Amino acid sequence: METKLIIEKGRKGQMGIGLPPMDVPEKSIATLIPTELIRDKAPALPEVSEPELVRHYINLSTKNHHVDKNLYPLGSCTMKYNPKINDWTAAHLMLATAHPHQPEIASQQQLRLYYELEQMLCNITGMNRFTLQPAAGSQGELVGVMVMRKYHELKGNHKTTILIPDAAHGTNPASVAMAGYNVVEVKSSSNGLVDIDDFKSKINDEVAGFMLTNPNTLGLFEDNLSILADLIHGVDGLMYMDGANMNALLGLVKPAELGFDITHINLHKTFSTPHGGGGPGAGPIGVVEKLANYLPIPRIDKVNDAYTLNVDLPHSIGRLSAFYGNFGVLVRAWTYIRTLGAEGLVDTSKNAIINANYLMAKLTTRYDIGYEHACMHEFVLSAQKEKEKGIKALDIAKRLLDYGYHSPTMYFPLIVKEALMIEPTENETKETLDDFIDVMFKILDEIDDNPEIVKNAPYTTPIRRVDETVANRQLNTHWNVNEF
Ligand SMILES: *Cc1c(COP(=O)(O)O)cnc(C)c1O
Protein backbone atom coordinates (compact mmCIF):
# COMPACT_ATOMS: atom_id res chain seq x y z
CA MET A 1 0.00 0.00 0.00
CA GLU A 2 2.80 2.35 1.02
CA THR A 3 4.70 1.71 -2.22
CA LYS A 4 1.69 2.32 -4.37
CA LEU A 5 0.97 5.67 -2.74
CA ILE A 6 4.51 6.91 -3.30
CA ILE A 7 4.39 6.02 -6.95
CA GLU A 8 1.08 7.74 -7.47
CA LYS A 9 2.34 10.91 -5.83
CA GLY A 10 5.43 10.94 -7.99
CA ARG A 11 3.44 10.47 -11.16
CA LYS A 12 1.03 13.23 -10.30
CA GLY A 13 3.92 15.58 -9.69
CA GLN A 14 5.06 14.94 -13.23
CA MET A 15 1.69 15.46 -14.86
CA GLY A 16 2.89 18.65 -16.44
CA ILE A 17 5.26 16.78 -18.71
CA GLY A 18 2.41 14.85 -20.25
CA LEU A 19 3.38 11.25 -19.64
CA PRO A 20 0.58 8.75 -19.17
CA PRO A 21 0.25 7.51 -15.57
CA MET A 22 2.27 4.37 -14.97
CA ASP A 23 0.21 1.36 -14.15
CA VAL A 24 2.19 -0.51 -11.54
CA PRO A 25 0.18 -3.29 -9.94
CA GLU A 26 0.79 -3.33 -6.24
CA LYS A 27 1.54 -7.01 -6.20
CA SER A 28 4.17 -7.18 -8.88
CA ILE A 29 6.73 -5.12 -6.93
CA ALA A 30 6.57 -7.46 -4.00
CA THR A 31 6.97 -10.46 -6.26
CA LEU A 32 9.75 -9.04 -8.44
CA ILE A 33 12.08 -7.85 -5.69
CA PRO A 34 13.63 -10.45 -3.37
CA THR A 35 12.18 -10.00 0.09
CA GLU A 36 15.55 -9.43 1.76
CA LEU A 37 15.98 -6.35 -0.44
CA ILE A 38 12.66 -4.72 0.42
CA ARG A 39 12.92 -1.93 2.99
CA ASP A 40 10.84 -2.14 6.09
CA LYS A 41 11.32 1.57 6.81
CA ALA A 42 11.22 4.54 4.50
CA PRO A 43 14.74 5.92 3.72
CA ALA A 44 15.90 8.91 5.74
CA LEU A 45 15.72 11.45 2.95
CA PRO A 46 16.32 15.07 3.96
CA GLU A 47 13.10 17.02 4.34
CA VAL A 48 13.68 20.53 3.07
CA SER A 49 11.41 23.22 1.76
CA GLU A 50 11.77 24.67 -1.71
CA PRO A 51 13.27 27.98 -0.49
CA GLU A 52 15.83 26.08 1.59
CA LEU A 53 16.80 24.02 -1.41
CA VAL A 54 17.04 27.06 -3.70
CA ARG A 55 19.20 28.89 -1.17
CA HIS A 56 21.43 25.87 -0.76
CA TYR A 57 22.21 25.68 -4.47
CA ILE A 58 22.46 29.43 -4.98
CA ASN A 59 24.98 29.62 -2.14
CA LEU A 60 26.96 26.73 -3.53
CA SER A 61 26.96 28.30 -6.98
CA THR A 62 28.60 31.45 -5.66
CA LYS A 63 31.45 29.71 -3.87
CA ASN A 64 33.30 29.07 -7.09
CA HIS A 65 34.06 31.38 -9.97
CA HIS A 66 32.01 30.94 -13.14
CA VAL A 67 31.26 32.75 -16.39
CA ASP A 68 27.98 34.10 -15.06
CA LYS A 69 29.91 35.92 -12.32
CA ASN A 70 32.67 37.65 -14.21
CA LEU A 71 35.39 37.37 -16.85
CA TYR A 72 36.97 33.93 -16.97
CA PRO A 73 40.07 34.47 -19.12
CA LEU A 74 41.27 30.87 -19.08
CA GLY A 75 43.33 30.69 -22.28
CA SER A 76 42.74 27.75 -24.60
CA CYS A 77 39.54 26.88 -22.72
CA THR A 78 37.28 29.51 -24.32
CA MET A 79 35.12 30.09 -21.27
CA LYS A 80 32.43 32.07 -23.01
CA TYR A 81 28.99 33.07 -21.83
CA ASN A 82 26.45 30.30 -22.36
CA PRO A 83 23.19 31.80 -23.60
CA LYS A 84 20.29 30.57 -21.48
CA ILE A 85 18.24 29.80 -24.56
CA ASN A 86 20.59 26.84 -25.13
CA ASP A 87 19.45 25.30 -21.86
CA TRP A 88 15.84 26.05 -22.69
CA THR A 89 16.12 24.06 -25.94
CA ALA A 90 18.06 21.24 -24.32
CA ALA A 91 15.27 20.92 -21.73
CA HIS A 92 12.61 20.61 -24.43
CA LEU A 93 10.47 17.62 -23.57
CA MET A 94 10.99 15.81 -26.86
CA LEU A 95 14.75 16.16 -26.63
CA ALA A 96 15.31 15.80 -22.91
CA THR A 97 13.23 12.66 -22.55
CA ALA A 98 14.49 10.92 -25.68
CA HIS A 99 15.80 7.44 -24.97
CA PRO A 100 18.73 5.97 -26.88
CA HIS A 101 16.84 2.73 -27.39
CA GLN A 102 13.89 4.52 -28.98
CA PRO A 103 13.34 3.11 -32.47
CA GLU A 104 14.51 5.18 -35.45
CA ILE A 105 10.97 5.94 -36.51
CA ALA A 106 10.26 7.53 -33.14
CA SER A 107 13.57 9.45 -33.14
CA GLN A 108 13.34 11.34 -36.40
CA GLN A 109 13.54 14.78 -34.77
CA GLN A 110 16.57 13.88 -32.68
CA LEU A 111 18.31 12.35 -35.69
CA ARG A 112 17.44 15.40 -37.73
CA LEU A 113 19.15 17.55 -35.12
CA TYR A 114 22.30 15.41 -35.37
CA TYR A 115 22.20 15.56 -39.14
CA GLU A 116 21.70 19.32 -39.28
CA LEU A 117 24.43 19.96 -36.75
CA GLU A 118 26.81 17.81 -38.78
CA GLN A 119 25.92 19.77 -41.90
CA MET A 120 26.50 23.08 -40.12
CA LEU A 121 29.89 21.92 -38.85
CA CYS A 122 30.82 20.73 -42.36
CA ASN A 123 29.91 24.16 -43.60
CA ILE A 124 31.97 25.91 -40.93
CA THR A 125 35.07 23.73 -41.43
CA GLY A 126 34.82 22.80 -45.11
CA MET A 127 34.98 19.11 -44.19
CA ASN A 128 32.96 16.45 -45.99
CA ARG A 129 31.51 14.46 -43.07
CA PHE A 130 31.38 14.75 -39.30
CA THR A 131 30.86 12.40 -36.41
CA LEU A 132 29.34 13.93 -33.30
CA GLN A 133 30.15 10.99 -31.08
CA PRO A 134 33.38 11.96 -29.26
CA ALA A 135 32.56 13.24 -25.78
CA ALA A 136 35.57 15.57 -25.50
CA GLY A 137 38.21 17.22 -27.62
CA SER A 138 40.74 14.66 -26.47
CA GLN A 139 38.45 11.78 -27.47
CA GLY A 140 38.00 13.48 -30.85
CA GLU A 141 41.78 13.50 -31.24
CA LEU A 142 41.92 9.79 -30.51
CA VAL A 143 39.17 9.07 -33.04
CA GLY A 144 40.91 11.30 -35.59
CA VAL A 145 44.18 9.43 -35.21
CA MET A 146 42.33 6.09 -35.42
CA VAL A 147 40.81 7.27 -38.71
CA MET A 148 44.32 8.17 -39.83
CA ARG A 149 45.52 4.69 -38.88
CA LYS A 150 42.67 3.09 -40.84
CA TYR A 151 43.60 5.12 -43.92
CA HIS A 152 47.20 3.95 -43.80
CA GLU A 153 46.28 0.35 -43.03
CA LEU A 154 43.92 0.12 -45.98
CA LYS A 155 46.53 1.65 -48.28
CA GLY A 156 49.21 -0.71 -46.99
CA ASN A 157 51.36 2.23 -45.82
CA HIS A 158 53.96 1.49 -43.19
CA LYS A 159 53.71 4.42 -40.81
CA THR A 160 55.03 4.76 -37.28
CA THR A 161 55.18 8.40 -36.24
CA ILE A 162 53.13 11.58 -35.96
CA LEU A 163 54.71 15.02 -35.77
CA ILE A 164 53.53 17.43 -33.06
CA PRO A 165 54.86 20.93 -32.27
CA ASP A 166 56.46 21.55 -28.86
CA ALA A 167 53.74 24.13 -28.05
CA ALA A 168 50.95 21.53 -28.33
CA HIS A 169 48.23 20.84 -25.79
CA GLY A 170 49.17 17.80 -23.69
CA THR A 171 46.25 15.77 -25.01
CA ASN A 172 47.82 15.71 -28.51
CA PRO A 173 50.81 13.48 -27.73
CA ALA A 174 48.65 11.43 -25.35
CA SER A 175 46.06 10.67 -28.07
CA VAL A 176 48.76 9.83 -30.59
CA ALA A 177 50.43 7.43 -28.16
CA MET A 178 47.08 5.82 -27.27
CA ALA A 179 46.42 5.18 -30.95
CA GLY A 180 49.76 3.39 -31.20
CA TYR A 181 52.01 5.92 -32.94
CA ASN A 182 55.26 7.45 -31.75
CA VAL A 183 55.36 11.19 -31.17
CA VAL A 184 58.07 13.23 -32.84
CA GLU A 185 58.31 16.76 -31.50
CA VAL A 186 58.78 19.70 -33.84
CA LYS A 187 60.40 22.86 -32.47
CA SER A 188 58.85 26.30 -32.49
CA SER A 189 60.92 29.04 -34.06
CA SER A 190 61.73 32.35 -32.36
CA ASN A 191 58.47 33.83 -33.71
CA GLY A 192 56.38 31.13 -31.99
CA LEU A 193 55.39 29.27 -35.17
CA VAL A 194 56.45 25.85 -36.46
CA ASP A 195 60.17 25.89 -37.26
CA ILE A 196 60.09 24.97 -40.90
CA ASP A 197 63.69 23.67 -41.06
CA ASP A 198 63.19 21.46 -38.04
CA PHE A 199 59.92 20.26 -39.57
CA LYS A 200 61.63 19.37 -42.87
CA SER A 201 64.35 17.45 -41.08
CA LYS A 202 61.70 15.25 -39.44
CA ILE A 203 59.73 14.36 -42.56
CA ASN A 204 60.21 10.82 -43.86
CA ASP A 205 58.15 7.94 -45.23
CA GLU A 206 57.23 6.69 -41.76
CA VAL A 207 55.34 9.88 -40.91
CA ALA A 208 51.63 9.11 -40.68
CA GLY A 209 50.60 12.70 -40.18
CA PHE A 210 51.03 16.06 -38.50
CA MET A 211 48.84 17.27 -35.66
CA LEU A 212 48.74 21.02 -35.35
CA THR A 213 46.73 23.37 -33.19
CA ASN A 214 45.68 26.36 -35.22
CA PRO A 215 45.65 29.11 -34.12
CA ASN A 216 48.40 27.61 -31.99
CA THR A 217 48.49 27.69 -28.22
CA LEU A 218 50.31 31.01 -28.30
CA GLY A 219 47.28 32.42 -30.10
CA LEU A 220 49.21 32.75 -33.36
CA PHE A 221 48.06 31.73 -36.81
CA GLU A 222 50.51 29.43 -38.58
CA ASP A 223 51.64 31.15 -41.75
CA ASN A 224 53.40 28.33 -43.60
CA LEU A 225 50.45 25.99 -43.76
CA SER A 226 50.53 25.29 -47.47
CA ILE A 227 54.22 24.35 -47.30
CA LEU A 228 53.62 22.11 -44.28
CA ALA A 229 50.62 20.46 -45.95
CA ASP A 230 52.55 19.84 -49.19
CA LEU A 231 55.41 18.22 -47.29
CA ILE A 232 53.08 15.95 -45.31
CA HIS A 233 50.94 15.02 -48.30
CA GLY A 234 54.18 14.36 -50.22
CA VAL A 235 54.79 11.31 -48.00
CA ASP A 236 51.08 10.36 -48.08
CA GLY A 237 50.65 11.63 -44.53
CA LEU A 238 47.51 13.36 -43.26
CA MET A 239 47.09 16.83 -41.81
CA TYR A 240 45.20 16.93 -38.50
CA MET A 241 44.03 20.24 -37.09
CA ASP A 242 43.35 20.46 -33.38
CA GLY A 243 40.47 22.88 -33.76
CA ALA A 244 39.65 23.23 -30.07
CA ASN A 245 40.46 26.90 -30.56
CA MET A 246 38.15 27.47 -33.51
CA ASN A 247 36.77 30.57 -31.80
CA ALA A 248 39.00 32.81 -33.91
CA LEU A 249 38.18 31.22 -37.25
CA LEU A 250 34.39 31.00 -37.57
CA GLY A 251 33.33 32.16 -41.01
CA LEU A 252 36.82 33.52 -41.66
CA VAL A 253 38.86 30.40 -42.46
CA LYS A 254 37.90 26.77 -43.15
CA PRO A 255 40.40 24.14 -42.00
CA ALA A 256 39.77 22.00 -45.11
CA GLU A 257 40.78 24.93 -47.31
CA LEU A 258 44.04 25.25 -45.39
CA GLY A 259 45.00 21.70 -46.38
CA PHE A 260 43.80 19.82 -43.29
CA ASP A 261 42.24 16.37 -43.75
CA ILE A 262 40.87 15.88 -40.24
CA THR A 263 39.83 18.30 -37.53
CA HIS A 264 38.13 18.10 -34.19
CA ILE A 265 36.29 21.02 -32.71
CA ASN A 266 35.25 21.53 -29.13
CA LEU A 267 31.55 22.29 -29.00
CA HIS A 268 31.92 23.03 -25.29
CA LYS A 269 34.37 25.81 -26.06
CA THR A 270 33.58 27.54 -29.34
CA PHE A 271 29.90 26.67 -29.41
CA SER A 272 29.03 27.54 -25.82
CA THR A 273 28.27 24.79 -23.38
CA PRO A 274 29.06 25.17 -19.70
CA HIS A 275 32.23 23.16 -19.11
CA GLY A 276 33.89 24.36 -15.94
CA GLY A 277 35.05 21.52 -13.73
CA GLY A 278 35.76 19.14 -16.57
CA GLY A 279 32.51 18.49 -18.31
CA PRO A 280 30.28 17.80 -20.07
CA GLY A 281 31.73 18.12 -23.53
CA ALA A 282 31.62 17.11 -27.16
CA GLY A 283 34.56 16.96 -29.55
CA PRO A 284 33.12 16.09 -32.97
CA ILE A 285 35.56 15.36 -35.77
CA GLY A 286 35.23 16.23 -39.41
CA VAL A 287 37.11 14.61 -42.28
CA VAL A 288 37.64 15.15 -45.99
CA GLU A 289 35.82 12.94 -48.45
CA LYS A 290 38.51 10.28 -48.80
CA LEU A 291 38.25 9.51 -45.07
CA ALA A 292 34.46 9.72 -44.68
CA ASN A 293 33.85 5.96 -44.67
CA TYR A 294 36.23 5.37 -41.77
CA LEU A 295 34.24 7.44 -39.26
CA PRO A 296 32.69 5.54 -36.35
CA ILE A 297 29.34 3.82 -36.71
CA PRO A 298 26.50 4.45 -36.56
CA ARG A 299 26.60 7.28 -39.09
CA ILE A 300 23.46 9.35 -39.47
CA ASP A 301 22.35 9.34 -43.09
CA LYS A 302 19.36 10.87 -44.77
CA VAL A 303 17.56 8.49 -47.10
CA ASN A 304 14.39 9.62 -48.89
CA ASP A 305 13.66 12.30 -46.29
CA ALA A 306 14.08 9.88 -43.38
CA TYR A 307 17.04 9.89 -41.03
CA THR A 308 18.67 6.55 -40.33
CA LEU A 309 21.46 5.14 -38.22
CA ASN A 310 23.78 3.57 -40.75
CA VAL A 311 25.90 0.72 -39.35
CA ASP A 312 26.75 -0.72 -42.73
CA LEU A 313 30.17 0.84 -43.19
CA PRO A 314 32.68 -2.00 -43.50
CA HIS A 315 35.72 0.30 -43.30
CA SER A 316 34.51 2.22 -40.23
CA ILE A 317 36.83 2.25 -37.22
CA GLY A 318 33.82 0.77 -35.40
CA ARG A 319 31.73 1.85 -32.49
CA LEU A 320 33.06 4.47 -30.15
CA SER A 321 30.52 4.11 -27.37
CA ALA A 322 27.24 2.45 -26.65
CA PHE A 323 25.19 5.30 -28.09
CA TYR A 324 25.58 8.50 -30.09
CA GLY A 325 27.46 11.15 -28.12
CA ASN A 326 26.64 13.78 -25.56
CA PHE A 327 23.20 14.75 -26.79
CA GLY A 328 22.53 17.69 -24.45
CA VAL A 329 25.73 19.38 -25.59
CA LEU A 330 24.81 18.81 -29.23
CA VAL A 331 21.41 20.42 -28.72
CA ARG A 332 23.08 23.45 -27.15
CA ALA A 333 25.55 23.80 -30.02
CA TRP A 334 22.76 23.46 -32.59
CA THR A 335 20.81 26.19 -30.80
CA TYR A 336 23.84 28.44 -30.52
CA ILE A 337 24.66 28.19 -34.22
CA ARG A 338 21.03 28.67 -35.28
CA THR A 339 20.66 31.65 -32.95
CA LEU A 340 23.72 33.46 -34.28
CA GLY A 341 23.45 32.46 -37.93
CA ALA A 342 26.33 32.78 -40.36
CA GLU A 343 26.79 36.51 -39.81
CA GLY A 344 26.65 36.19 -36.05
CA LEU A 345 29.34 33.52 -36.12
CA VAL A 346 31.68 35.73 -38.14
CA ASP A 347 31.10 38.57 -35.68
CA THR A 348 31.87 36.20 -32.83
CA SER A 349 35.32 35.44 -34.19
CA LYS A 350 36.07 39.02 -35.18
CA ASN A 351 35.13 40.26 -31.72
CA ALA A 352 37.13 37.49 -30.05
CA ILE A 353 40.19 38.60 -32.04
CA ILE A 354 39.61 42.31 -31.35
CA ASN A 355 39.13 41.73 -27.62
CA ALA A 356 42.30 39.63 -27.37
CA ASN A 357 44.38 42.16 -29.28
CA TYR A 358 43.02 45.07 -27.25
CA LEU A 359 43.84 43.32 -23.99
CA MET A 360 47.27 42.28 -25.26
CA ALA A 361 48.15 45.79 -26.45
CA LYS A 362 47.18 47.32 -23.09
CA LEU A 363 48.69 44.67 -20.82
CA THR A 364 52.01 44.53 -22.67
CA THR A 365 52.66 48.16 -21.77
CA ARG A 366 53.67 46.76 -18.36
CA TYR A 367 53.83 42.96 -18.68
CA ASP A 368 56.23 40.95 -20.85
CA ILE A 369 54.86 38.74 -23.58
CA GLY A 370 56.11 35.31 -24.68
CA TYR A 371 56.07 36.00 -28.41
CA GLU A 372 55.33 39.37 -29.94
CA HIS A 373 52.84 39.11 -32.76
CA ALA A 374 49.30 40.23 -33.52
CA CYS A 375 47.30 37.47 -31.87
CA MET A 376 44.10 35.63 -32.73
CA HIS A 377 41.83 34.67 -29.81
CA GLU A 378 44.44 34.60 -27.01
CA PHE A 379 47.98 35.54 -26.05
CA VAL A 380 50.56 34.41 -23.52
CA LEU A 381 52.19 36.77 -21.03
CA SER A 382 55.36 35.84 -19.18
CA ALA A 383 55.76 36.68 -15.50
CA GLN A 384 59.48 35.86 -15.58
CA LYS A 385 60.39 39.48 -14.75
CA GLU A 386 58.07 39.36 -11.71
CA LYS A 387 59.51 36.00 -10.69
CA GLU A 388 62.89 37.64 -10.36
CA LYS A 389 61.23 39.88 -7.74
CA GLY A 390 59.96 36.78 -5.93
CA ILE A 391 56.41 36.65 -7.31
CA LYS A 392 55.37 33.70 -9.47
CA ALA A 393 52.68 33.51 -12.16
CA LEU A 394 50.75 31.41 -9.64
CA ASP A 395 50.76 34.27 -7.11
CA ILE A 396 49.37 36.71 -9.66
CA ALA A 397 46.68 34.20 -10.58
CA LYS A 398 45.69 33.76 -6.94
CA ARG A 399 45.57 37.49 -6.31
CA LEU A 400 43.22 37.93 -9.26
CA LEU A 401 40.64 35.84 -7.39
CA ASP A 402 40.46 38.48 -4.67
CA TYR A 403 39.51 41.01 -7.33
CA GLY A 404 36.74 38.80 -8.66
CA TYR A 405 38.46 37.39 -11.74
CA HIS A 406 39.32 33.84 -12.60
CA SER A 407 42.94 33.10 -13.26
CA PRO A 408 44.33 32.86 -16.78
CA THR A 409 45.72 29.45 -17.76
CA MET A 410 49.10 29.10 -16.04
CA TYR A 411 52.40 27.48 -16.95
CA PHE A 412 51.17 26.51 -20.40
CA PRO A 413 52.37 26.38 -23.11
CA LEU A 414 55.58 25.04 -21.69
CA ILE A 415 57.75 27.05 -24.06
CA VAL A 416 56.92 30.30 -22.24
CA LYS A 417 58.42 30.79 -18.78
CA GLU A 418 55.92 31.68 -16.03
CA ALA A 419 53.18 31.65 -18.66
CA LEU A 420 49.85 33.40 -18.15
CA MET A 421 47.65 32.53 -21.10
CA ILE A 422 44.75 34.94 -21.51
CA GLU A 423 41.63 34.50 -23.63
CA PRO A 424 38.92 37.11 -23.07
CA THR A 425 36.42 35.75 -25.69
CA GLU A 426 34.03 37.91 -27.68
CA ASN A 427 31.56 38.29 -24.83
CA GLU A 428 33.35 40.87 -22.77
CA THR A 429 32.64 44.58 -23.01
CA LYS A 430 35.36 47.20 -23.16
CA GLU A 431 34.39 48.22 -19.60
CA THR A 432 35.05 44.71 -18.29
CA LEU A 433 38.33 44.46 -20.16
CA ASP A 434 39.42 47.87 -18.85
CA ASP A 435 38.60 46.86 -15.31
CA PHE A 436 40.60 43.65 -15.73
CA ILE A 437 43.55 45.66 -17.06
CA ASP A 438 43.36 48.00 -14.03
CA VAL A 439 43.42 44.99 -11.72
CA MET A 440 46.37 43.41 -13.52
CA PHE A 441 48.28 46.69 -13.14
CA LYS A 442 47.25 47.07 -9.51
CA ILE A 443 48.79 43.65 -8.84
CA LEU A 444 52.06 44.86 -10.41
CA ASP A 445 51.99 47.87 -8.05
CA GLU A 446 51.40 45.53 -5.12
CA ILE A 447 54.36 43.41 -6.18
CA ASP A 448 56.54 46.51 -5.84
CA ASP A 449 54.92 47.99 -2.74
CA ASN A 450 53.73 45.05 -0.72
CA PRO A 451 54.71 41.70 -2.26
CA GLU A 452 53.56 39.70 0.79
CA ILE A 453 49.95 40.55 0.03
CA VAL A 454 50.29 38.91 -3.39
CA LYS A 455 52.24 35.93 -2.08
CA ASN A 456 49.55 35.02 0.44
CA ALA A 457 46.50 35.62 -1.76
CA PRO A 458 43.67 34.77 -2.05
CA TYR A 459 41.91 36.17 1.03
CA THR A 460 38.29 36.28 -0.12
CA THR A 461 37.65 32.74 -1.34
CA PRO A 462 35.99 30.05 0.83
CA ILE A 463 39.20 28.03 0.69
CA ARG A 464 42.52 29.88 0.55
CA ARG A 465 45.67 28.46 -0.93
CA VAL A 466 45.72 24.71 -1.08
CA ASP A 467 48.93 22.77 -0.86
CA GLU A 468 48.90 21.48 -4.40
CA THR A 469 51.57 18.85 -3.85
CA VAL A 470 49.66 17.32 -0.96
CA ALA A 471 46.38 17.68 -2.87
CA ASN A 472 47.87 15.74 -5.79
CA ARG A 473 49.47 13.03 -3.71
CA GLN A 474 46.75 12.53 -1.12
CA LEU A 475 43.67 13.17 -3.14
CA ASN A 476 40.61 13.42 -0.94
CA THR A 477 37.43 13.30 -2.93
CA HIS A 478 35.12 12.87 0.02
CA TRP A 479 32.62 15.57 0.66
CA ASN A 480 32.15 16.56 4.23
CA VAL A 481 29.11 18.65 5.04
CA ASN A 482 30.89 20.14 8.06
CA GLU A 483 33.51 21.76 5.89
CA PHE A 484 30.93 24.12 4.41
C1 LIG B 1 40.78 22.04 -24.67
C2 LIG B 1 41.76 21.60 -25.65
C3 LIG B 1 41.92 20.24 -25.96
C4 LIG B 1 41.21 19.12 -25.20
O1 LIG B 1 39.84 19.19 -25.20
P1 LIG B 1 39.02 18.45 -24.03
O2 LIG B 1 37.59 18.59 -24.43
O3 LIG B 1 39.37 19.14 -22.76
O4 LIG B 1 39.45 17.02 -24.02
C5 LIG B 1 42.81 19.89 -26.94
N1 LIG B 1 43.53 20.82 -27.58
C6 LIG B 1 43.42 22.14 -27.32
C7 LIG B 1 44.25 23.13 -28.08
C8 LIG B 1 42.53 22.58 -26.34
O5 LIG B 1 42.43 23.87 -26.07
The ligand as an ORCA input file, in Angstrom:
! r2SCAN-3c Opt
* xyz 0 1
  C      40.779     22.043    -24.671
  C      41.756     21.603    -25.654
  C      41.915     20.237    -25.957
  C      41.212     19.123    -25.204
  O      39.842     19.194    -25.196
  P      39.019     18.451    -24.031
  O      37.589     18.595    -24.427
  O      39.367     19.143    -22.763
  O      39.448     17.020    -24.024
  C      42.812     19.894    -26.939
  N      43.533     20.824    -27.584
  C      43.420     22.140    -27.316
  C      44.250     23.132    -28.076
  C      42.531     22.579    -26.343
  O      42.431     23.875    -26.065
*
